Amino acid sequence: MAFLKNITNFVVKSVSSKMKHLFLIMTFLGMGLFLLAEQTYTVKKKTLPEKVGKVYVIEMKEEIAPPMRRKVQKGFGEAREKGVDLIIIHMNTYGGTLDAADSIRTIILTSPLPVWVFIDNNAASAGALISIACDSIYMRPGANIGAATVVDQSGGALPDKYQSYMRSMMRSTAEAKGRDPQIAQAMVDTRIVVPGIDDSTTVITFTTSEAIQYGFCEGETENIQQILKKYGWDDAVIITQKLSGVDKIINFLIHPIVSALLIMLIIGGIYFELQTPGIGFPLAIAILGAILYFAPLYLEGLAAHWEILLFIIGLILIAIEIFAIPGFGVTGISGIILVVAGLTLSLVGNFNAIPAGQIVQDILKAFFTVIIAIFISLISSFYGSKRLFSHPVPFLGSLALDTTQDKELGYTIANEDYSSMVGKTGFALTILRPAGKIMIEEEVFDAVAINGYISKGQEVEVVRYENAQLYVKVKN
């Protein structure tokens, strides 16, 4: 019995000793995990000095688009130059384009300076993504944050591949700032349910009090001054970003709608110049449109040298096709492709700076913008030219003759016998592109080629006589 008692005591002591060691191990492991978590949190939350002397405020109250991306980029650069301690984004937006929002998010996440956001009423869609990227979020009473589903121009939800990418960005951004990633991605997709917050029919949109409750807002405040007062920074110097006149012009020109209008100006100017060669005014308009289109995109790093070169080479090929090569073939088609490619790719950012899932979407969006603008421009130019040259226009009276020379006033049609020349044949005395000179029965006449181009020496046939003008084609 004594032997069994000794064995029992030994086992109990051994187990107790192991339990003690296990307890100590678990204790140290728990402390280590706690310290690691605390260390990770402090890395995520950029530290502020005890006394904030300068605060830089960026107004974000428009659509999240390329102009806003440029504004934020310049603002962060200026904030570093001025040596500020804190950047505060004053936000009130319903969202915008995903690529611009992602660029702004990246600027915030990689900024060495702490970035806070004050939501003045709305931080929807792209605005929610940008807000979550900030180190601290403050909201006005009655403000909202969320509803980050990716939608098209009509407001309908895009296919799941786009939602998946947005969910991923919302998750990773929330994780980077110590917020609940499940709630963040539930702001995008109705299928993600967070118990106690939403159901399977809605995406999450928080009010101010709800955002505070679930860790997506640090506090409720009426304005930026109250935020600073809360931390004892009442005397901090507030520097509000102010754009120069040049910056405002560039921001205006790189807006997608303005870019589309400039494309219409380019195509319309070229069309009118081809319709009335030699005037020069439409061509000048087209050149001005091209400069206004490419210059700001080039300055912003969107349009590279080779993209502008594609556009120029395309125009040269189209001109060669029209004025030097009979018919319309490979050269002209290649020129059109290069022009469209140059205009499209200039609207898309550097591929190295765009996530893989976003590249195709950006290219397609830019492509359809260019195609629609070209189509509308050609239709408008065709219709406009018909109206312009068939009806008198009062404000063009100094540029074009709109009076008629009626027979009753003594005017007669010159060379009425030319109408009898329809069907006669001769040859091109000069190149017709489309106007030139032809020789028929040893006489020289002015003529216009109906197909746009006829080489010197080719046999031609008069097909019609209209408005004192002979129209010819290459004789079959």
C-alpha positions in Angstrom: 0.0 0.0 0.0 2.8 2.3 0.9 4.4 1.6 -2.5 1.2 2.5 -4.3 0.8 5.7 -2.2 4.4 6.7 -3.2 3.6 6.1 -6.9 0.4 8.1 -6.6 2.1 11.1 -5.0 4.9 11.0 -7.6 2.3 11.0 -10.5 0.3 13.9 -8.8 3.5 15.9 -8.3 4.6 15.3 -11.9 1.2 16.2 -13.3 1.1 19.3 -11.1 4.6 20.2 -12.2 3.6 19.8 -15.9 0.5 21.8 -15.4 2.5 24.6 -13.8 4.9 24.6 -16.7 2.0 24.5 -19.1 0.3 27.4 -17.3 3.5 29.4 -17.4 3.9 28.7 -21.1 0.3 29.7 -21.8 0.8 32.8 -19.7 3.9 33.9 -21.5 2.4 33.0 -24.9 -0.7 35.1 -24.1 1.5 38.0 -23.0 3.5 37.7 -26.2 0.4 37.6 -28.4 -1.0 40.6 -26.5 2.2 42.6 -27.0 2.4 41.6 -30.6 -1.2 42.7 -31.2 -0.4 45.9 -29.4 2.7 46.4 -31.5 0.7 45.7 -34.7 -1.9 48.2 -33.7 0.6 51.0 -33.0 2.1 50.4 -36.4 -1.3 50.7 -38.1 -2.2 53.8 -36.2 0.4 56.5 -37.0 1.6 58.2 -33.9 1.0 62.0 -33.4 3.2 64.4 -31.4 1.9 65.4 -28.0 1.3 68.9 -29.4 0.0 69.4 -33.0 1.1 72.7 -34.3 0.0 72.5 -38.0 -3.0 70.8 -39.6 -3.5 70.5 -43.3 -7.2 70.3 -44.5 -8.1 68.8 -47.9 -11.7 69.4 -49.1 -13.2 66.3 -50.7 -16.7 67.5 -51.6 -17.0 66.5 -55.3 -17.1 63.2 -57.2 -14.2 60.9 -56.7 -12.6 61.1 -60.1 -9.2 61.9 -61.7 -9.4 65.6 -60.8 -9.9 64.6 -57.1 -7.0 62.1 -57.3 -4.8 64.9 -58.6 -6.0 67.3 -55.9 -5.3 64.8 -53.1 -1.8 64.0 -54.5 -0.8 67.6 -54.7 -2.3 68.2 -51.2 -0.3 65.5 -49.6 2.9 66.8 -51.3 2.2 70.3 -50.1 1.5 69.1 -46.6 4.9 67.5 -46.3 6.6 70.6 -47.7 4.9 72.8 -45.1 5.9 70.4 -42.3 2.4 69.8 -40.9 1.7 67.3 -38.1 -1.7 66.0 -39.2 -3.8 65.9 -42.4 -7.6 66.0 -42.1 -9.8 65.2 -45.1 -13.1 67.2 -45.0 -15.4 64.8 -46.8 -18.9 65.0 -48.2 -19.2 62.8 -51.3 -21.5 60.1 -52.8 -18.6 58.3 -54.4 -17.1 58.1 -57.8 -14.7 55.9 -59.9 -13.0 52.9 -58.4 -9.6 53.6 -59.9 -9.5 57.1 -58.5 -10.7 55.9 -55.1 -8.0 53.2 -55.0 -5.3 55.7 -55.9 -6.4 58.0 -53.1 -6.6 55.1 -50.7 -3.0 54.1 -51.6 -1.8 57.7 -51.1 -3.4 57.7 -47.6 -2.1 54.2 -46.6 1.5 55.0 -47.6 1.6 58.5 -46.2 4.2 59.1 -43.4 1.8 61.6 -41.9 -1.3 60.7 -39.8 -4.5 61.1 -41.8 -7.9 61.7 -40.2 -11.2 62.3 -41.9 -14.2 64.4 -40.9 -17.4 63.1 -42.6 -19.6 66.1 -43.2 -22.9 64.2 -44.0 -21.8 61.6 -46.6 -19.1 59.1 -47.2 -20.8 56.7 -49.6 -19.2 54.1 -52.0 -15.7 55.3 -52.9 -16.0 57.8 -50.0 -16.4 54.9 -47.5 -13.3 53.2 -48.9 -11.2 56.4 -48.5 -12.6 57.0 -45.0 -11.7 53.5 -43.8 -8.1 54.1 -45.0 -7.7 57.0 -42.6 -6.2 56.6 -39.2 -9.2 58.1 -37.4 -12.8 58.8 -38.5 -15.0 61.6 -37.1 -18.6 62.2 -38.2 -21.1 65.0 -38.0 -24.4 64.1 -36.3 -26.7 62.7 -39.0 -23.8 61.7 -41.3 -23.6 58.3 -43.0 -20.8 55.9 -44.1 -21.1 52.8 -46.3 -23.1 51.6 -49.3 -19.9 50.7 -51.3 -21.4 48.4 -54.0 -19.7 49.0 -57.4 -22.3 50.2 -59.8 -22.5 51.2 -63.5 -23.6 54.6 -64.9 -27.3 53.7 -64.5 -26.9 52.7 -60.8 -27.1 48.9 -61.4 -24.7 46.6 -59.6 -21.8 45.4 -61.7 -21.0 41.7 -62.1 -19.5 39.8 -59.1 -15.9 40.1 -60.3 -16.0 43.8 -59.7 -17.7 43.4 -56.3 -15.1 40.8 -55.4 -12.3 43.2 -56.0 -14.0 45.9 -54.0 -14.7 43.5 -51.2 -11.0 42.7 -51.1 -10.0 46.3 -51.0 -12.5 47.1 -48.2 -11.3 44.1 -46.2 -7.6 44.8 -46.5 -8.1 48.5 -45.8 -10.1 47.7 -42.6 -7.5 45.2 -41.5 -4.7 47.8 -42.0 -6.5 50.2 -39.7 -7.7 47.7 -37.0 -11.3 47.8 -38.0 -13.7 44.8 -38.6 -13.0 43.5 -42.1 -16.3 41.5 -42.1 -18.3 44.7 -41.6 -16.2 46.5 -44.2 -16.9 44.0 -46.9 -20.6 43.8 -45.9 -20.8 47.5 -47.0 -20.3 46.1 -50.6 -22.2 42.9 -50.9 -25.8 42.0 -49.7 -24.9 38.4 -49.5 -22.5 39.0 -46.6 -24.5 39.0 -43.4 -23.1 40.4 -40.1 -25.4 39.1 -37.3 -27.1 41.9 -35.4 -26.2 44.5 -37.9 -27.8 43.6 -41.3 -29.6 40.9 -43.2 -29.2 39.3 -46.6 -31.2 42.0 -48.4 -29.1 45.2 -47.7 -25.6 46.4 -47.7 -24.4 48.1 -44.5 -24.6 51.9 -44.1 -23.9 53.3 -40.7 -25.2 56.4 -39.0 -22.8 58.3 -36.8 -23.9 56.5 -33.6 -23.8 53.1 -35.3 -20.3 53.8 -36.7 -19.1 54.7 -33.2 -20.7 51.5 -31.8 -19.1 49.2 -34.3 -15.6 50.8 -34.4 -15.9 52.7 -37.7 -15.9 56.2 -36.1 -13.8 57.6 -33.2 -16.3 60.3 -32.3 -19.2 62.7 -33.1 -18.3 66.3 -33.8 -19.8 69.4 -35.5 -16.6 70.6 -37.3 -12.9 70.2 -37.5 -12.2 72.8 -34.9 -14.1 70.7 -32.3 -11.9 67.7 -33.1 -8.8 69.7 -32.4 -10.3 71.2 -29.3 -11.0 67.7 -28.0 -7.3 66.9 -28.0 -6.2 70.3 -26.7 -4.9 71.6 -30.0 -7.1 74.7 -30.1 -4.2 76.9 -31.2 -3.0 74.7 -34.1 -2.6 76.5 -37.4 -5.1 75.2 -39.9 -3.9 75.3 -43.5 -6.7 74.7 -46.0 -5.6 73.5 -49.5 -6.1 76.1 -52.2 -5.7 75.2 -55.8 -4.1 77.7 -58.2 -5.8 78.8 -61.4 -3.6 76.4 -63.5 -4.5 73.5 -61.2 -8.2 74.3 -61.5 -7.9 74.4 -65.4 -6.1 71.1 -65.4 -8.6 69.4 -63.1 -11.4 70.7 -65.3 -9.7 69.4 -68.5 -9.0 65.9 -67.2 -12.6 65.3 -66.1 -14.0 62.4 -68.2 -16.9 64.4 -69.6 -14.6 67.2 -70.7 -12.2 64.7 -72.3 -15.1 63.3 -74.3 -16.1 66.8 -75.5 -12.5 67.5 -76.5 -12.4 64.3 -78.6 -15.6 65.5 -80.3 -13.9 68.8 -81.0 -10.8 67.0 -82.5 -12.9 64.7 -84.7 -15.4 67.4 -85.7 -12.6 69.8 -86.7 -10.9 67.2 -88.8 -14.2 66.3 -90.5 -15.0 69.9 -91.4 -11.4 70.5 -92.7 -11.7 67.5 -95.0 -15.1 68.7 -96.2 -13.8 72.2 -97.0 -10.0 71.9 -97.5 -8.0 75.1 -97.4 -10.1 77.0 -94.9 -7.8 76.2 -91.9 -10.2 77.2 -89.2 -11.6 73.7 -88.5 -8.1 72.3 -88.5 -7.0 74.9 -86.0 -9.9 73.9 -83.8 -8.9 70.3 -84.0 -5.3 71.0 -83.1 -6.4 73.2 -80.2 -8.7 70.3 -79.0 -5.8 67.8 -79.3 -3.5 70.1 -77.2 -6.2 70.6 -74.5 -6.8 66.8 -74.5 -3.3 65.5 -74.3 -1.4 68.3 -72.4 -3.1 67.8 -69.0 -3.1 64.0 -69.3 0.6 64.2 -70.1 1.3 66.5 -67.2 -0.5 64.1 -64.9 1.5 61.1 -66.1 -1.5 59.4 -67.8 -0.6 60.1 -71.4 2.9 58.8 -72.2 5.0 59.8 -75.2 4.2 56.6 -77.1 0.5 57.1 -76.7 0.6 60.6 -78.1 2.8 59.3 -80.9 0.2 56.6 -81.7 -2.4 59.3 -82.2 -0.1 61.4 -84.5 1.0 58.4 -86.6 -2.7 57.4 -86.9 -3.6 60.9 -88.3 -0.7 60.8 -90.7 -1.9 57.4 -92.0 -5.4 58.6 -92.5 -4.2 61.7 -94.4 -2.0 59.5 -96.6 -5.0 57.2 -97.3 -7.3 60.1 -98.2 -4.9 62.3 -100.2 -2.3 59.9 -101.7 -3.6 56.4 -102.0 -6.7 55.6 -104.2 -9.6 54.0 -102.4 -9.6 53.1 -98.7 -7.8 50.1 -97.3 -5.2 48.9 -94.8 -3.5 52.3 -94.4 -6.7 54.1 -93.5 -7.9 51.3 -91.2 -4.6 51.2 -89.4 -4.7 54.9 -89.0 -8.2 54.8 -87.4 -7.0 52.0 -85.0 -4.0 54.0 -83.9 -6.0 57.2 -83.4 -8.5 55.3 -81.2 -5.7 53.5 -79.4 -3.9 56.7 -78.7 -7.0 58.5 -77.4 -8.1 55.5 -75.3 -4.8 54.6 -73.6 -4.1 58.2 -72.7 -7.1 58.1 -70.4 -5.7 55.0 -68.6 -3.1 55.3 -65.9 0.3 53.5 -65.8 -0.3 49.7 -65.9 2.3 49.2 -63.2 0.2 51.3 -60.8 -3.1 49.7 -61.5 -4.2 46.3 -60.0 -4.6 43.6 -62.5 -8.3 43.3 -62.0 -8.8 46.9 -62.7 -6.8 47.3 -66.0 -9.4 45.7 -68.3 -12.2 47.7 -66.7 -10.3 51.0 -67.1 -9.4 50.3 -70.7 -13.0 49.3 -71.7 -14.4 52.3 -69.9 -11.9 54.6 -71.8 -12.5 52.8 -75.1 -16.3 53.3 -74.9 -15.9 56.9 -73.9 -13.7 57.5 -77.0 -15.9 55.5 -79.4 -19.1 57.2 -78.2 -17.5 60.6 -78.5 -16.2 59.9 -82.0 -19.6 58.6 -83.1 -21.5 61.6 -81.7 -19.0 63.9 -83.2 -19.2 62.4 -86.7 -23.0 62.4 -86.6 -23.1 66.0 -85.3 -20.6 67.1 -87.9 -22.4 65.5 -90.8 -25.7 66.9 -89.7 -24.2 70.3 -88.9 -22.4 70.6 -92.2 -25.7 69.9 -94.1 -27.4 72.6 -92.1 -24.5 75.0 -92.3 -24.2 74.9 -96.0 -27.9 74.6 -96.9 -29.3 77.4 -94.7 -28.1 81.0 -94.1 -26.5 81.4 -90.6 -26.7 85.0 -89.3 -23.5 84.9 -87.1 -21.5 83.5 -90.0 -22.4 86.3 -92.3 -18.9 87.7 -92.1 -17.3 84.4 -92.9 -19.5 82.9 -95.5 -21.7 84.3 -98.3 -25.4 83.4 -97.7 -27.0 85.6 -100.5 -28.5 84.0 -103.6 -28.0 85.1 -107.2 -31.4 84.8 -108.7 -32.1 84.6 -112.4 -34.7 87.4 -112.1 -31.9 89.7 -110.9 -29.9 89.1 -114.1 -27.6 86.3 -112.9 -27.0 83.3 -115.2 -25.3 80.0 -114.8 -21.8 80.0 -116.4 -21.0 77.4 -119.1 -24.5 75.8 -119.2 -23.2 73.6 -122.1 -21.2 71.6 -119.5 -24.3 69.7 -118.7 -24.0 68.0 -122.0 -20.6 66.6 -121.0 -22.1 64.0 -118.6 -20.9 60.6 -119.9 -17.9 61.9 -121.8 -14.4 60.5 -121.0 -11.0 62.0 -120.7 -8.0 61.8 -118.4 -6.7 63.5 -115.2 -4.4 66.3 -116.1 -3.4 66.7 -112.4 -4.0 64.7 -109.3 -7.6 65.0 -108.1 -7.8 65.0 -104.3 -10.6 65.5 -104.7 -10.4 68.7 -106.9 -8.1 69.0 -109.8 -8.0 69.4 -113.6 -9.0 67.0 -116.4 -8.7 67.1 -120.2 -11.6 66.1 -122.4 -11.5 66.5 -126.2 -8.3 68.7 -125.9 -10.0 71.1 -123.5 -9.0 71.5 -119.8 -11.8 71.6 -117.2 -11.9 71.9 -113.4 -13.4 68.7 -111.9 -14.0 67.0 -108.5 -13.5 63.3 -108.0 -16.5 61.6 -106.4 -14.3 58.9 -104.7 -12.0 61.5 -103.2 -8.8 60.7 -105.1 -7.7 60.1 -108.8 -4.1 59.8 -109.9 -2.7 61.9 -112.6 -3.1 60.3 -116.1 -6.0 58.0 -115.1 -8.9 57.8 -117.5 -12.0 59.5 -116.1 -15.7 59.7 -116.9 -18.0 62.7 -116.2 -20.9 61.3 -114.0 -22.8 64.5 -113.3 -22.8 68.3 -113.6 -24.0 70.2 -110.5 -23.7 73.8 -109.4 -21.3 74.7 -112.3 -19.1 71.8 -111.3 -18.1 68.7 -113.1 -17.9 65.5 -111.0 -15.9 62.6 -112.4 -14.9 59.0 -111.5 -12.3 56.6 -112.7 -13.5 55.0 -115.9 -14.1 51.2 -115.4 
